[in-house]
Amino acid sequence: MTGDTRTPFAENLARFRKGRNLSQEQLAEAAGVGIDTVARIEQGIRATCRPKTLRSLATALGVTVDALLGAAPEQHSRDVDVMPLRRAITADSRIPGLDDFAESREVLPLSELTTSAHSTWRAYVDGHHAELLHALPAVLTDARRIVRDAHDEERAGAHRVLSTAYRLGAGIAGRLGLDDLAFTAATRALDAATESDAPEVEAAISLRYLAWTLVRQGRAEEAERVATEAAAVIEPRMLDRDPVRAGVFGNLLFNAATAALSSGSADRAEDLLAAAHAAAIRSRGDTATEAAIFGPRVAALQRVDLAVRSGDPERALHLAGTVPDVEGGDVPAFWEAGHRLYLAAAAAELRRDRAALAWLAEAKDLASDWVRYQPLGKATMKRIVDRATRRRGPEFAELAAHYDVIA
């Protein structure tokens, strides 16, 4: 039988076995079943088996019966407790029972809060999700306390930190697939930004996160409007080399380009990225701050990623060879890892599986925790595993496990 006629059970059995680096003989022995049973299931000749056999196969592969059958969505193997984050984002003193100031606690100095927020942002860009999820609720609570108790300039500064914290909440919620919570966090970031000591810039940064959440919600046309209109407000003037304004402007154009492509307009996306690239050339190298991640290399990476998403893997791999190195700047590990995932997807599309595996491995090394949550990495690895004709060794199995293909 051809692969097109096999059941999910047959496909999953073969995928999980190869992902565990097991031969059919080894799986049969581990499960206590005949090798012909494994072979006939994988070939699609045998569509069902006894309950005991099914449980034995699932146990030998280290998966649930539902996952093996494909009868239910596969559960993410890195499920985390997001309730503290959800409570911190949605806390509201106007609603009885949702006030997070139930206990009297010391109000942090603004300088200490700013340092805490920066450390939390660093955990975000480095892909350290456990650290971020642990620290962010406290930063949000401490920022709201200062906003409540401070006055004038200090209160405006606290609003700036609070806006940053809400944006991080939007970012991590989006990474975890909690798109409605991400939208709530982004709108609260915008509210705080308008009360901050830099309302124009902070509002533009918050709108960048809001546009990103709109794309994730499937609202691409609205996302493009939000991003382009915000970019028009923050666009640097002639001879203005302010790296913050340039970075926020460029990042908004990145969001607009993603939205345009999602709406089916690759040409408009190219034009938006061209404008971002021009701004990047005028900037002073690549920088990564709470405001923006931007510069010549970052803009070039975006062009490569756009080519992959546009369905032109050959052009993407060609453009990858023209990406400049970072000169005296900083590009976060998760950004570099995301670029490797796009390269891996392009290589896999062209059936260059060895190159794809190398880029998947690089992405894993750059931002191990972050890549676990990226659907593109899992989809690419799954594609490679599915068409593998033999066992590929322990490194292959490790990648399959890391990208949750065999969870």
Contacts in CASP RR format, 6 or more apart in sequence:
PFRMAT RR
TARGET T0000
AUTHOR 0000-0000-0000
METHOD contacts of the structure
MODEL  1
MTGDTRTPFAENLARFRKGRNLSQEQLAEAAGVGIDTVARIEQGIRATCR
PKTLRSLATALGVTVDALLGAAPEQHSRDVDVMPLRRAITADSRIPGLDD
FAESREVLPLSELTTSAHSTWRAYVDGHHAELLHALPAVLTDARRIVRDA
HDEERAGAHRVLSTAYRLGAGIAGRLGLDDLAFTAATRALDAATESDAPE
VEAAISLRYLAWTLVRQGRAEEAERVATEAAAVIEPRMLDRDPVRAGVFG
NLLFNAATAALSSGSADRAEDLLAAAHAAAIRSRGDTATEAAIFGPRVAA
LQRVDLAVRSGDPERALHLAGTVPDVEGGDVPAFWEAGHRLYLAAAAAEL
RRDRAALAWLAEAKDLASDWVRYQPLGKATMKRIVDRATRRRGPEFAELA
AHYDVIA
1 43 0 8 1.000
1 44 0 8 1.000
1 45 0 8 1.000
3 11 0 8 1.000
5 44 0 8 1.000
6 42 0 8 1.000
6 43 0 8 1.000
6 44 0 8 1.000
7 44 0 8 1.000
7 47 0 8 1.000
8 69 0 8 1.000
8 70 0 8 1.000
8 71 0 8 1.000
9 41 0 8 1.000
9 47 0 8 1.000
9 68 0 8 1.000
9 69 0 8 1.000
9 70 0 8 1.000
10 41 0 8 1.000
10 42 0 8 1.000
10 43 0 8 1.000
10 44 0 8 1.000
10 47 0 8 1.000
11 386 0 8 1.000
12 67 0 8 1.000
12 68 0 8 1.000
12 69 0 8 1.000
12 70 0 8 1.000
13 38 0 8 1.000
13 41 0 8 1.000
13 42 0 8 1.000
13 57 0 8 1.000
13 61 0 8 1.000
13 68 0 8 1.000
14 42 0 8 1.000
14 386 0 8 1.000
15 382 0 8 1.000
15 385 0 8 1.000
15 386 0 8 1.000
15 405 0 8 1.000
15 406 0 8 1.000
16 61 0 8 1.000
16 62 0 8 1.000
16 63 0 8 1.000
16 68 0 8 1.000
16 406 0 8 1.000
17 23 0 8 1.000
17 24 0 8 1.000
17 27 0 8 1.000
17 38 0 8 1.000
17 42 0 8 1.000
17 61 0 8 1.000
18 385 0 8 1.000
18 388 0 8 1.000
18 391 0 8 1.000
18 392 0 8 1.000
18 396 0 8 1.000
18 397 0 8 1.000
18 400 0 8 1.000
19 385 0 8 1.000
19 396 0 8 1.000
19 397 0 8 1.000
19 400 0 8 1.000
19 401 0 8 1.000
19 405 0 8 1.000
19 406 0 8 1.000
20 27 0 8 1.000
20 61 0 8 1.000
20 62 0 8 1.000
20 397 0 8 1.000
20 400 0 8 1.000
20 406 0 8 1.000
21 391 0 8 1.000
21 392 0 8 1.000
21 393 0 8 1.000
21 394 0 8 1.000
21 396 0 8 1.000
21 397 0 8 1.000
22 30 0 8 1.000
22 61 0 8 1.000
22 391 0 8 1.000
23 391 0 8 1.000
24 35 0 8 1.000
24 38 0 8 1.000
24 39 0 8 1.000
24 42 0 8 1.000
25 35 0 8 1.000
27 38 0 8 1.000
27 57 0 8 1.000
27 60 0 8 1.000
27 61 0 8 1.000
28 34 0 8 1.000
28 35 0 8 1.000
28 37 0 8 1.000
28 38 0 8 1.000
30 60 0 8 1.000
31 38 0 8 1.000
31 53 0 8 1.000
31 56 0 8 1.000
31 57 0 8 1.000
31 59 0 8 1.000
31 60 0 8 1.000
32 56 0 8 1.000
32 60 0 8 1.000
33 53 0 8 1.000
33 56 0 8 1.000
33 57 0 8 1.000
37 46 0 8 1.000
37 49 0 8 1.000
37 53 0 8 1.000
38 57 0 8 1.000
40 46 0 8 1.000
41 47 0 8 1.000
41 49 0 8 1.000
49 57 0 8 1.000
54 65 0 8 1.000
54 68 0 8 1.000
54 69 0 8 1.000
55 65 0 8 1.000
57 68 0 8 1.000
58 64 0 8 1.000
58 65 0 8 1.000
58 67 0 8 1.000
58 68 0 8 1.000
61 68 0 8 1.000
61 406 0 8 1.000
63 406 0 8 1.000
63 407 0 8 1.000
64 75 0 8 1.000
66 72 0 8 1.000
67 74 0 8 1.000
67 75 0 8 1.000
67 407 0 8 1.000
74 404 0 8 1.000
74 407 0 8 1.000
75 407 0 8 1.000
76 404 0 8 1.000
76 407 0 8 1.000
77 404 0 8 1.000
77 407 0 8 1.000
78 372 0 8 1.000
78 373 0 8 1.000
78 404 0 8 1.000
80 129 0 8 1.000
80 130 0 8 1.000
80 133 0 8 1.000
80 176 0 8 1.000
81 133 0 8 1.000
82 133 0 8 1.000
82 173 0 8 1.000
82 176 0 8 1.000
82 178 0 8 1.000
82 181 0 8 1.000
84 133 0 8 1.000
84 137 0 8 1.000
85 133 0 8 1.000
85 136 0 8 1.000
85 137 0 8 1.000
85 169 0 8 1.000
85 172 0 8 1.000
85 173 0 8 1.000
85 181 0 8 1.000
86 178 0 8 1.000
86 181 0 8 1.000
87 100 0 8 1.000
87 137 0 8 1.000
88 100 0 8 1.000
88 136 0 8 1.000
88 137 0 8 1.000
88 140 0 8 1.000
88 141 0 8 1.000
89 140 0 8 1.000
89 166 0 8 1.000
89 169 0 8 1.000
89 173 0 8 1.000
89 181 0 8 1.000
89 184 0 8 1.000
89 185 0 8 1.000
89 188 0 8 1.000
90 98 0 8 1.000
90 181 0 8 1.000
90 184 0 8 1.000
91 98 0 8 1.000
91 99 0 8 1.000
91 100 0 8 1.000
91 140 0 8 1.000
91 141 0 8 1.000
91 144 0 8 1.000
92 98 0 8 1.000
92 99 0 8 1.000
93 99 0 8 1.000
93 101 0 8 1.000
93 144 0 8 1.000
93 148 0 8 1.000
100 141 0 8 1.000
100 144 0 8 1.000
101 141 0 8 1.000
101 144 0 8 1.000
101 145 0 8 1.000
101 148 0 8 1.000
105 145 0 8 1.000
107 142 0 8 1.000
107 145 0 8 1.000
107 146 0 8 1.000
107 149 0 8 1.000
107 150 0 8 1.000
108 116 0 8 1.000
108 142 0 8 1.000
108 145 0 8 1.000
108 146 0 8 1.000
110 146 0 8 1.000
110 150 0 8 1.000
110 154 0 8 1.000
110 157 0 8 1.000
110 158 0 8 1.000
110 161 0 8 1.000
113 139 0 8 1.000
113 142 0 8 1.000
113 143 0 8 1.000
113 146 0 8 1.000
113 158 0 8 1.000
113 161 0 8 1.000
114 161 0 8 1.000
116 135 0 8 1.000
116 138 0 8 1.000
116 139 0 8 1.000
116 142 0 8 1.000
117 139 0 8 1.000
117 143 0 8 1.000
117 161 0 8 1.000
117 164 0 8 1.000
117 165 0 8 1.000
117 290 0 8 1.000
118 290 0 8 1.000
119 135 0 8 1.000
120 132 0 8 1.000
120 135 0 8 1.000
120 136 0 8 1.000
120 139 0 8 1.000
120 165 0 8 1.000
120 168 0 8 1.000
121 164 0 8 1.000
121 168 0 8 1.000
121 290 0 8 1.000
123 129 0 8 1.000
123 131 0 8 1.000
123 132 0 8 1.000
123 135 0 8 1.000
124 132 0 8 1.000
124 168 0 8 1.000
124 171 0 8 1.000
124 172 0 8 1.000
125 288 0 8 1.000
125 293 0 8 1.000
125 332 0 8 1.000
125 333 0 8 1.000
125 334 0 8 1.000
125 335 0 8 1.000
126 332 0 8 1.000
126 333 0 8 1.000
126 334 0 8 1.000
126 367 0 8 1.000
126 370 0 8 1.000
127 333 0 8 1.000
127 334 0 8 1.000
127 367 0 8 1.000
127 369 0 8 1.000
127 370 0 8 1.000
128 369 0 8 1.000
129 172 0 8 1.000
129 175 0 8 1.000
129 369 0 8 1.000
129 370 0 8 1.000
129 373 0 8 1.000
130 369 0 8 1.000
132 168 0 8 1.000
132 172 0 8 1.000
133 172 0 8 1.000
136 165 0 8 1.000
136 168 0 8 1.000
136 169 0 8 1.000
136 172 0 8 1.000
139 161 0 8 1.000
139 165 0 8 1.000
139 168 0 8 1.000
140 162 0 8 1.000
140 165 0 8 1.000
140 166 0 8 1.000
140 169 0 8 1.000
143 158 0 8 1.000
143 161 0 8 1.000
143 162 0 8 1.000
143 165 0 8 1.000
144 162 0 8 1.000
146 154 0 8 1.000
146 155 0 8 1.000
146 158 0 8 1.000
146 161 0 8 1.000
147 155 0 8 1.000
147 158 0 8 1.000
147 159 0 8 1.000
147 162 0 8 1.000
147 192 0 8 1.000
147 195 0 8 1.000
150 158 0 8 1.000
153 197 0 8 1.000
155 195 0 8 1.000
156 195 0 8 1.000
156 196 0 8 1.000
156 197 0 8 1.000
157 196 0 8 1.000
157 197 0 8 1.000
159 192 0 8 1.000
159 193 0 8 1.000
159 195 0 8 1.000
159 196 0 8 1.000
159 197 0 8 1.000
160 192 0 8 1.000
160 193 0 8 1.000
160 196 0 8 1.000
160 197 0 8 1.000
160 198 0 8 1.000
160 202 0 8 1.000
162 192 0 8 1.000
163 189 0 8 1.000
163 190 0 8 1.000
163 192 0 8 1.000
163 193 0 8 1.000
163 196 0 8 1.000
163 202 0 8 1.000
163 205 0 8 1.000
163 206 0 8 1.000
164 189 0 8 1.000
164 290 0 8 1.000
166 185 0 8 1.000
166 186 0 8 1.000
166 188 0 8 1.000
166 189 0 8 1.000
166 192 0 8 1.000
166 206 0 8 1.000
167 185 0 8 1.000
167 186 0 8 1.000
167 189 0 8 1.000
167 205 0 8 1.000
167 206 0 8 1.000
167 209 0 8 1.000
167 290 0 8 1.000
169 182 0 8 1.000
169 185 0 8 1.000
170 182 0 8 1.000
170 183 0 8 1.000
170 185 0 8 1.000
170 186 0 8 1.000
170 189 0 8 1.000
170 209 0 8 1.000
170 210 0 8 1.000
170 212 0 8 1.000
170 213 0 8 1.000
171 182 0 8 1.000
171 185 0 8 1.000
171 209 0 8 1.000
171 212 0 8 1.000
173 179 0 8 1.000
173 181 0 8 1.000
173 182 0 8 1.000
173 185 0 8 1.000
174 181 0 8 1.000
174 182 0 8 1.000
174 213 0 8 1.000
174 216 0 8 1.000
175 370 0 8 1.000
175 373 0 8 1.000
176 373 0 8 1.000
177 216 0 8 1.000
179 213 0 8 1.000
179 216 0 8 1.000
179 217 0 8 1.000
180 217 0 8 1.000
182 209 0 8 1.000
182 213 0 8 1.000
182 216 0 8 1.000
183 210 0 8 1.000
183 213 0 8 1.000
183 214 0 8 1.000
183 217 0 8 1.000
185 209 0 8 1.000
186 206 0 8 1.000
186 209 0 8 1.000
186 210 0 8 1.000
186 212 0 8 1.000
186 213 0 8 1.000
187 210 0 8 1.000
189 206 0 8 1.000
189 209 0 8 1.000
189 210 0 8 1.000
190 203 0 8 1.000
190 206 0 8 1.000
190 207 0 8 1.000
190 210 0 8 1.000
192 202 0 8 1.000
192 206 0 8 1.000
193 199 0 8 1.000
193 202 0 8 1.000
193 203 0 8 1.000
193 205 0 8 1.000
193 206 0 8 1.000
194 202 0 8 1.000
194 203 0 8 1.000
196 202 0 8 1.000
200 233 0 8 1.000
200 234 0 8 1.000
201 234 0 8 1.000
201 244 0 8 1.000
201 245 0 8 1.000
201 248 0 8 1.000
201 291 0 8 1.000
203 230 0 8 1.000
204 230 0 8 1.000
204 231 0 8 1.000
204 233 0 8 1.000
204 234 0 8 1.000
204 248 0 8 1.000
204 249 0 8 1.000
204 252 0 8 1.000
205 248 0 8 1.000
205 290 0 8 1.000
205 291 0 8 1.000
205 292 0 8 1.000
207 226 0 8 1.000
207 227 0 8 1.000
207 230 0 8 1.000
207 252 0 8 1.000
208 227 0 8 1.000
208 230 0 8 1.000
208 248 0 8 1.000
208 251 0 8 1.000
208 252 0 8 1.000
208 255 0 8 1.000
208 292 0 8 1.000
210 226 0 8 1.000
211 223 0 8 1.000
211 224 0 8 1.000
211 226 0 8 1.000
211 227 0 8 1.000
211 230 0 8 1.000
211 252 0 8 1.000
211 255 0 8 1.000
211 256 0 8 1.000
211 259 0 8 1.000
212 223 0 8 1.000
212 255 0 8 1.000
212 258 0 8 1.000
214 220 0 8 1.000
214 222 0 8 1.000
214 223 0 8 1.000
214 226 0 8 1.000
214 259 0 8 1.000
215 223 0 8 1.000
215 255 0 8 1.000
215 258 0 8 1.000
215 259 0 8 1.000
215 262 0 8 1.000
218 262 0 8 1.000
220 259 0 8 1.000
220 260 0 8 1.000
220 262 0 8 1.000
220 263 0 8 1.000
221 259 0 8 1.000
221 263 0 8 1.000
223 255 0 8 1.000
223 256 0 8 1.000
223 258 0 8 1.000
223 259 0 8 1.000
223 262 0 8 1.000
224 256 0 8 1.000
224 259 0 8 1.000
224 260 0 8 1.000
224 263 0 8 1.000
227 252 0 8 1.000
227 253 0 8 1.000
227 255 0 8 1.000
227 256 0 8 1.000
227 259 0 8 1.000
228 252 0 8 1.000
228 253 0 8 1.000
228 256 0 8 1.000
228 272 0 8 1.000
230 252 0 8 1.000
231 249 0 8 1.000
231 250 0 8 1.000
231 252 0 8 1.000
231 253 0 8 1.000
231 256 0 8 1.000
234 245 0 8 1.000
234 248 0 8 1.000
234 249 0 8 1.000
234 252 0 8 1.000
235 245 0 8 1.000
235 249 0 8 1.000
236 242 0 8 1.000
236 245 0 8 1.000
236 246 0 8 1.000
236 249 0 8 1.000
236 279 0 8 1.000
236 282 0 8 1.000
240 246 0 8 1.000
241 282 0 8 1.000
241 283 0 8 1.000
241 284 0 8 1.000
243 283 0 8 1.000
243 284 0 8 1.000
243 287 0 8 1.000
243 294 0 8 1.000
244 289 0 8 1.000
244 291 0 8 1.000
244 292 0 8 1.000
246 279 0 8 1.000
246 280 0 8 1.000
246 282 0 8 1.000
246 283 0 8 1.000
246 294 0 8 1.000
247 279 0 8 1.000
247 283 0 8 1.000
247 287 0 8 1.000
247 291 0 8 1.000
247 292 0 8 1.000
247 293 0 8 1.000
247 294 0 8 1.000
247 295 0 8 1.000
248 291 0 8 1.000
248 292 0 8 1.000
249 276 0 8 1.000
249 279 0 8 1.000
250 275 0 8 1.000
250 276 0 8 1.000
250 279 0 8 1.000
250 280 0 8 1.000
250 292 0 8 1.000
250 294 0 8 1.000
250 299 0 8 1.000
251 292 0 8 1.000
251 293 0 8 1.000
251 294 0 8 1.000
253 272 0 8 1.000
253 273 0 8 1.000
253 275 0 8 1.000
253 276 0 8 1.000
253 279 0 8 1.000
254 273 0 8 1.000
254 276 0 8 1.000
254 302 0 8 1.000
256 272 0 8 1.000
257 268 0 8 1.000
257 269 0 8 1.000
257 270 0 8 1.000
257 272 0 8 1.000
257 273 0 8 1.000
257 276 0 8 1.000
257 302 0 8 1.000
257 306 0 8 1.000
258 269 0 8 1.000
258 309 0 8 1.000
260 266 0 8 1.000
260 268 0 8 1.000
260 269 0 8 1.000
260 272 0 8 1.000
261 269 0 8 1.000
261 306 0 8 1.000
261 309 0 8 1.000
261 310 0 8 1.000
266 306 0 8 1.000
266 310 0 8 1.000
269 306 0 8 1.000
269 310 0 8 1.000
270 306 0 8 1.000
273 299 0 8 1.000
273 302 0 8 1.000
273 303 0 8 1.000
273 306 0 8 1.000
276 299 0 8 1.000
276 302 0 8 1.000
277 296 0 8 1.000
277 299 0 8 1.000
277 300 0 8 1.000
277 303 0 8 1.000
279 294 0 8 1.000
279 299 0 8 1.000
280 294 0 8 1.000
280 295 0 8 1.000
280 296 0 8 1.000
280 298 0 8 1.000
280 299 0 8 1.000
281 296 0 8 1.000
281 299 0 8 1.000
283 294 0 8 1.000
283 295 0 8 1.000
283 296 0 8 1.000
285 295 0 8 1.000
285 296 0 8 1.000
285 326 0 8 1.000
285 327 0 8 1.000
285 328 0 8 1.000
285 329 0 8 1.000
286 293 0 8 1.000
286 294 0 8 1.000
286 295 0 8 1.000
286 296 0 8 1.000
286 297 0 8 1.000
286 298 0 8 1.000
286 326 0 8 1.000
286 327 0 8 1.000
286 328 0 8 1.000
286 329 0 8 1.000
286 330 0 8 1.000
286 331 0 8 1.000
287 293 0 8 1.000
287 294 0 8 1.000
287 295 0 8 1.000
287 329 0 8 1.000
287 330 0 8 1.000
288 330 0 8 1.000
288 331 0 8 1.000
288 332 0 8 1.000
288 335 0 8 1.000
293 331 0 8 1.000
293 332 0 8 1.000
293 335 0 8 1.000
296 324 0 8 1.000
297 323 0 8 1.000
297 324 0 8 1.000
297 325 0 8 1.000
297 326 0 8 1.000
297 331 0 8 1.000
298 331 0 8 1.000
298 335 0 8 1.000
300 319 0 8 1.000
300 322 0 8 1.000
300 323 0 8 1.000
300 324 0 8 1.000
301 323 0 8 1.000
301 331 0 8 1.000
301 335 0 8 1.000
301 336 0 8 1.000
301 339 0 8 1.000
303 319 0 8 1.000
304 316 0 8 1.000
304 319 0 8 1.000
304 320 0 8 1.000
304 323 0 8 1.000
304 339 0 8 1.000
304 342 0 8 1.000
304 343 0 8 1.000
305 316 0 8 1.000
305 338 0 8 1.000
305 339 0 8 1.000
305 342 0 8 1.000
307 313 0 8 1.000
307 315 0 8 1.000
307 316 0 8 1.000
307 319 0 8 1.000
307 346 0 8 1.000
308 316 0 8 1.000
308 342 0 8 1.000
308 343 0 8 1.000
308 345 0 8 1.000
308 346 0 8 1.000
309 342 0 8 1.000
311 349 0 8 1.000
313 345 0 8 1.000
313 346 0 8 1.000
313 347 0 8 1.000
313 349 0 8 1.000
313 350 0 8 1.000
314 346 0 8 1.000
314 350 0 8 1.000
316 342 0 8 1.000
316 343 0 8 1.000
316 346 0 8 1.000
317 343 0 8 1.000
317 346 0 8 1.000
317 347 0 8 1.000
317 350 0 8 1.000
320 343 0 8 1.000
333 366 0 8 1.000
333 367 0 8 1.000
333 370 0 8 1.000
334 366 0 8 1.000
334 367 0 8 1.000
334 370 0 8 1.000
336 366 0 8 1.000
336 367 0 8 1.000
337 362 0 8 1.000
337 363 0 8 1.000
337 364 0 8 1.000
337 366 0 8 1.000
337 367 0 8 1.000
337 370 0 8 1.000
337 371 0 8 1.000
338 363 0 8 1.000
338 367 0 8 1.000
338 371 0 8 1.000
338 374 0 8 1.000
338 376 0 8 1.000
340 359 0 8 1.000
340 360 0 8 1.000
340 362 0 8 1.000
340 363 0 8 1.000
340 366 0 8 1.000
341 359 0 8 1.000
341 360 0 8 1.000
341 363 0 8 1.000
341 371 0 8 1.000
341 374 0 8 1.000
341 376 0 8 1.000
341 377 0 8 1.000
341 380 0 8 1.000
342 376 0 8 1.000
343 355 0 8 1.000
343 356 0 8 1.000
343 359 0 8 1.000
344 355 0 8 1.000
344 356 0 8 1.000
344 357 0 8 1.000
344 359 0 8 1.000
344 360 0 8 1.000
344 363 0 8 1.000
344 377 0 8 1.000
344 380 0 8 1.000
345 356 0 8 1.000
345 376 0 8 1.000
345 377 0 8 1.000
345 379 0 8 1.000
345 380 0 8 1.000
347 353 0 8 1.000
347 355 0 8 1.000
347 356 0 8 1.000
347 359 0 8 1.000
348 356 0 8 1.000
348 380 0 8 1.000
348 383 0 8 1.000
348 384 0 8 1.000
353 384 0 8 1.000
353 387 0 8 1.000
353 388 0 8 1.000
356 380 0 8 1.000
356 384 0 8 1.000
357 384 0 8 1.000
357 396 0 8 1.000
357 399 0 8 1.000
360 377 0 8 1.000
360 380 0 8 1.000
360 381 0 8 1.000
360 399 0 8 1.000
360 403 0 8 1.000
361 395 0 8 1.000
361 399 0 8 1.000
363 371 0 8 1.000
363 377 0 8 1.000
364 371 0 8 1.000
364 399 0 8 1.000
364 402 0 8 1.000
364 403 0 8 1.000
368 402 0 8 1.000
371 377 0 8 1.000
371 402 0 8 1.000
371 403 0 8 1.000
372 402 0 8 1.000
372 403 0 8 1.000
372 404 0 8 1.000
377 403 0 8 1.000
378 403 0 8 1.000
378 404 0 8 1.000
378 405 0 8 1.000
380 403 0 8 1.000
381 399 0 8 1.000
381 400 0 8 1.000
381 403 0 8 1.000
381 405 0 8 1.000
382 403 0 8 1.000
382 405 0 8 1.000
385 400 0 8 1.000
385 405 0 8 1.000
385 406 0 8 1.000
388 396 0 8 1.000
400 406 0 8 1.000
401 407 0 8 1.000
END
